[in-house]
Amino acid sequence: MALLSLSPINRRRLNNFKANRRGYWSFWIFVVLFVLSLFAEFIANDKPLYVSYEGRSYFPVFEFVPETAFGGFLPTEADYRDPFVQEAIADAGGTMVWPLIAFDYRTINYELEVPAPAPPSAVNWLGTDDQGRDVMARMIYGFRLSVLFGLLLTLVSSVIGVAAGAVQGYFGGWTDLIFQRFIEIWTSIPYLYLLIILAAVIVPSFWTLLIIMSLTSWVALVGVVRAEFLRARNFEYVRAARALGVSNGVIMFKHLLPNAMVATLTFMPFILNSGITTLTSLDFLGFGLPPGSPSLGELLNQGKNNLQAPWLGITAFMVIAVMLSLLIFIGEAVRDAFDPRKTFRGGGDA
């Protein structure tokens, strides 16, 4: 029913997207991986999903359960990996249901048989890092953090870039000239060095990095949106709307913006890719997220510093390579879907 409700041109675009088999399957693989990562707490956690103790049921993933609830003496949250807590639950005939990976991204495995970083084993599937933390858990949480950061950065950058390009292209003249000179100056600044300098001055966090990177990444969309508005602002239907007294804001965002969004959508996967790459680079250099965060770049840096533990570098490289490759393939499929040569001819490349 949803497909039937689409306009003929959008149905053709969807068919063109599906015709690019590599991009189409990459999209579904990426969606499945991202959705699974959203439930990382249920896949990798040092808290059980369910605990039964003396006839009562607890869900530690959702609630705070003090140690006193299991016969302990401290009012702090129970450490379910503590042998005392495990024995107390077992002696009372209780049970604990653990997630697939019994480690959080911050959990240190104190029961390693070899010094950290430990190689892959039945307990730590991808081994541990140099602090004894499970690599598999950090990989899952790091993937989620990177994608969420990239998506938010893409959203913020798109809003700013589309608005700036729309104003430039629609009004033209001095407005366009001044904006263009500003963008030329702004883009001449080496933004990666700017990020490193600011990260060295400001305490880095998820939101501060997002704001700082948004100040530079919005420029990528200005050119395509500006060109579309410059091309369409003198069309007959736009002149007719002005003659009827329609305001500039309505003309820009109701009549011209839908046409400009075609070019914008083709750039979004590549902006997402760029945002993830930049965050990984900053984390690799030590100017990114705070220490202890589940960062792919930090894991990659550990691989560089611990060449005797190749599983660290290989894991980080494979995750980053697969994630960015999927996004590139998706971007190519989106570009094919909105290609006017294929859209209006009704054909698509397999």
C-alpha positions in Angstrom: 0.0 0.0 0.0 2.9 2.4 0.8 4.4 1.8 -2.6 1.1 2.4 -4.3 0.8 5.8 -2.5 4.0 7.0 -4.0 4.0 9.3 -7.1 5.2 7.8 -10.4 8.5 9.6 -10.2 9.2 8.4 -6.7 8.3 4.9 -7.6 10.8 5.1 -10.4 13.4 6.4 -8.0 12.7 3.6 -5.6 13.1 1.1 -8.5 16.4 2.7 -9.5 17.6 2.4 -5.9 16.7 -1.3 -5.8 18.3 -1.8 -9.2 21.6 -1.0 -7.7 21.9 -4.4 -5.9 25.1 -3.5 -4.1 23.7 -0.3 -2.6 20.3 -1.9 -1.9 21.7 -4.8 0.1 24.3 -2.5 1.8 21.4 -0.4 3.0 19.6 -3.3 4.6 22.9 -4.7 6.1 23.6 -1.3 7.6 20.1 -0.9 8.9 20.2 -4.3 10.6 23.6 -3.6 12.2 22.6 -0.2 13.4 19.3 -1.4 14.9 21.1 -4.2 16.7 23.6 -1.7 18.1 20.7 0.4 19.4 20.0 -2.5 21.8 23.7 -2.9 22.8 22.7 -2.9 26.5 20.8 -6.2 25.8 23.7 -7.7 23.8 26.7 -6.7 25.8 26.4 -5.8 29.5 27.9 -6.6 32.8 24.4 -6.7 34.3 22.0 -9.6 33.9 18.8 -9.1 31.9 16.8 -10.9 34.6 17.4 -12.0 38.2 15.1 -14.0 40.4 15.9 -14.0 44.1 13.7 -15.3 46.9 10.6 -15.2 44.8 11.2 -11.7 43.5 12.1 -10.7 40.0 14.6 -8.0 39.1 15.6 -6.4 35.8 19.0 -4.8 36.4 19.3 -3.4 32.9 16.3 -1.2 33.6 16.5 -0.6 37.4 18.9 0.1 40.2 19.2 -2.9 42.5 21.3 -2.4 45.7 23.5 -5.1 47.0 21.4 -5.3 50.1 18.6 -6.8 48.1 20.7 -9.9 47.8 21.8 -10.1 51.4 24.8 -7.7 51.1 25.8 -4.9 53.4 26.3 -2.0 51.0 23.5 0.2 49.6 25.4 0.7 46.3 24.4 -1.1 43.1 25.1 -4.8 43.1 28.1 -6.0 41.2 26.7 -9.1 39.5 30.2 -10.3 38.6 31.2 -10.4 42.2 31.4 -14.0 43.5 29.7 -13.0 46.7 26.6 -11.7 44.9 26.6 -14.7 42.5 26.8 -17.2 45.4 24.1 -15.4 47.4 21.7 -15.6 44.4 22.6 -19.3 43.8 22.3 -20.3 47.4 18.8 -18.8 47.5 17.8 -20.9 44.5 17.7 -17.8 42.2 18.8 -17.5 38.6 20.5 -14.9 36.5 19.9 -14.5 32.7 23.0 -12.9 31.2 23.2 -11.1 27.8 25.1 -12.7 24.9 28.3 -10.9 26.0 28.6 -10.5 29.8 30.8 -7.4 29.5 30.0 -3.7 29.2 32.3 -1.5 27.3 33.8 -0.2 30.6 34.0 -3.6 32.3 37.5 -4.8 33.1 38.0 -8.6 33.2 40.1 -9.2 36.3 40.1 -13.0 35.7 42.4 -12.9 32.6 44.9 -15.8 32.5 47.5 -13.7 30.6 48.4 -10.0 30.9 46.3 -7.6 29.0 45.8 -7.2 26.1 44.6 -10.8 26.1 44.0 -12.7 22.9 40.5 -13.9 21.8 39.1 -16.7 23.9 35.8 -18.3 24.8 35.2 -15.5 27.3 36.4 -12.6 25.3 35.5 -13.4 21.7 37.7 -10.7 20.2 40.2 -10.5 23.1 40.7 -7.5 25.4 42.4 -4.2 25.1 45.4 -3.0 27.1 43.2 -2.3 30.1 41.4 -5.6 30.1 38.2 -4.4 28.6 36.3 -6.7 26.2 36.9 -5.7 22.5 33.6 -7.1 21.3 31.6 -5.0 23.7 33.6 -1.8 22.9 33.2 -2.5 19.2 29.4 -2.7 19.4 29.1 0.4 21.6 31.6 2.2 19.4 29.7 1.4 16.2 26.5 2.8 17.7 28.2 5.9 19.0 29.9 6.6 15.7 26.8 6.2 13.6 24.6 8.3 16.0 27.3 11.0 15.9 27.4 10.9 12.1 23.6 11.0 11.8 23.3 14.0 14.1 26.1 15.8 12.4 24.5 15.1 9.0 21.1 16.4 10.2 22.6 19.6 11.7 24.8 20.3 8.7 22.0 19.7 6.3 19.7 22.1 8.0 22.4 24.9 8.1 23.7 24.2 4.6 20.3 24.0 2.9 19.2 27.2 4.6 22.4 29.1 3.7 22.3 27.8 0.1 18.6 28.7 -0.3 19.2 32.3 0.9 22.2 32.7 -1.4 20.6 31.3 -4.5 17.1 32.9 -4.1 18.2 36.5 -3.4 21.4 36.5 -5.4 23.1 39.9 -5.9 25.0 41.3 -2.9 23.7 38.6 -0.6 25.1 35.9 -2.8 28.4 37.7 -3.3 29.0 38.3 0.4 28.1 34.8 1.3 30.4 33.4 -1.3 33.4 35.4 -0.1 32.6 34.3 3.5 32.5 30.7 2.4 35.7 31.0 0.5 37.4 32.3 3.7 35.7 29.8 5.9 36.7 26.8 3.7 40.3 27.9 3.5 40.7 27.2 7.2 42.1 23.7 7.8 39.2 22.5 9.9 40.9 19.3 11.2 43.7 21.4 12.7 41.0 23.8 14.0 39.3 20.8 15.7 42.5 19.7 17.2 43.3 23.1 18.6 39.7 23.6 20.0 39.7 20.1 21.4 43.0 20.9 23.2 41.4 24.0 24.8 37.9 22.8 25.4 37.1 19.6 27.3 36.0 17.3 24.5 32.6 15.6 24.7 30.0 14.2 22.4 28.1 17.4 22.1 31.0 19.8 22.0 32.6 17.9 19.2 29.2 17.8 17.4 28.9 21.6 17.6 32.5 22.3 16.6 32.3 19.9 13.6 28.9 21.3 12.6 30.5 24.7 12.1 32.6 23.4 9.2 30.6 20.5 7.7 27.6 22.5 6.6 29.5 24.1 3.7 29.4 20.9 1.7 25.7 21.3 0.8 25.7 25.1 0.1 26.9 24.8 -3.4 24.3 22.3 -4.8 21.4 24.1 -3.0 22.6 27.5 -4.2 22.9 26.3 -7.8 19.4 24.8 -7.7 17.8 28.0 -6.3 19.8 30.2 -8.8 18.5 28.0 -11.6 14.8 27.9 -10.5 14.3 31.3 -9.1 13.3 32.8 -12.5 11.1 30.0 -13.6 7.6 31.0 -14.7 5.8 29.4 -11.7 8.1 31.4 -9.3 7.4 34.6 -11.1 3.7 33.8 -11.0 3.8 33.2 -7.3 5.6 36.5 -6.7 2.9 38.3 -8.9 0.2 36.7 -6.7 1.9 38.2 -3.6 3.2 34.9 -2.2 6.0 35.6 0.4 9.6 34.8 -0.3 9.7 32.3 2.5 6.8 30.3 1.1 8.3 30.3 -2.4 11.7 29.2 -1.1 10.6 26.4 1.2 7.4 25.2 -0.4 8.1 25.6 -4.2 11.9 25.6 -4.6 13.2 23.5 -1.7 11.7 20.2 -2.8 13.6 20.4 -6.1 16.8 21.3 -4.2 16.4 18.4 -1.8 17.0 16.0 -4.7 20.6 17.0 -4.9 20.9 17.3 -1.2 19.8 13.7 -0.5 22.5 12.4 -2.8 25.2 14.1 -0.7 23.9 13.0 2.8 25.4 9.5 2.9 28.8 11.0 2.0 28.5 13.7 4.7 27.6 10.9 7.2 30.7 9.0 6.0 32.9 12.1 6.4 31.6 12.8 9.9 32.4 9.2 11.1 35.8 9.4 9.6 36.6 12.7 11.2 35.5 11.5 14.6 37.6 8.4 14.2 40.6 10.5 13.2 40.2 12.7 16.3 39.9 9.7 18.6 42.9 8.1 17.0 45.0 11.3 17.6 43.7 11.6 21.2 41.7 14.8 20.6 38.2 13.2 20.4 35.8 11.7 22.9 36.7 11.6 26.6 38.9 8.8 27.8 37.0 5.6 28.4 34.4 6.2 25.7 33.7 3.3 23.3 35.6 4.8 20.4 36.7 3.0 17.3 39.5 5.5 16.8 40.8 4.8 20.3 40.7 1.1 19.6 42.6 1.7 16.4 45.2 3.7 18.3 45.6 0.8 20.8 46.3 -1.5 17.9 49.1 0.8 16.8 50.6 0.9 20.2 50.3 -2.9 20.8 51.6 -4.5 17.6 52.0 -7.7 19.6 48.2 -7.8 19.9 47.1 -7.8 16.2 43.4 -8.5 17.1 43.0 -4.9 18.2 44.1 -3.3 15.0 42.4 -5.9 12.8 39.1 -5.5 14.6 39.0 -1.8 14.5 40.1 -1.7 10.8 37.5 -4.3 9.8 34.6 -2.5 11.6 35.6 0.9 10.2 36.2 -0.5 6.7 32.9 -2.3 6.5 30.9 0.6 8.0 32.3 3.2 5.6 32.1 0.8 2.6 28.4 0.2 3.3 27.8 4.0 3.5 29.6 4.6 0.2 27.6 1.9 -1.6 24.4 3.3 -0.1 25.4 6.8 -1.4 26.0 5.5 -4.9 22.6 3.8 -4.9 20.9 7.1 -3.7 22.8 9.0 -6.4 21.5 6.6 -9.0 18.0 6.8 -7.7 17.9 10.6 -8.1 19.8 10.7 -11.3 17.4 12.5 -13.7 18.8 10.6 -16.7 17.7 7.3 -15.2 14.6 8.7 -13.4 12.9 10.1 -16.5 14.0 7.2 -18.8 12.7 4.7 -16.3 15.9 2.6 -16.3 18.4 1.6 -13.7 21.7 -0.1 -13.6 21.9 -3.5 -12.1 
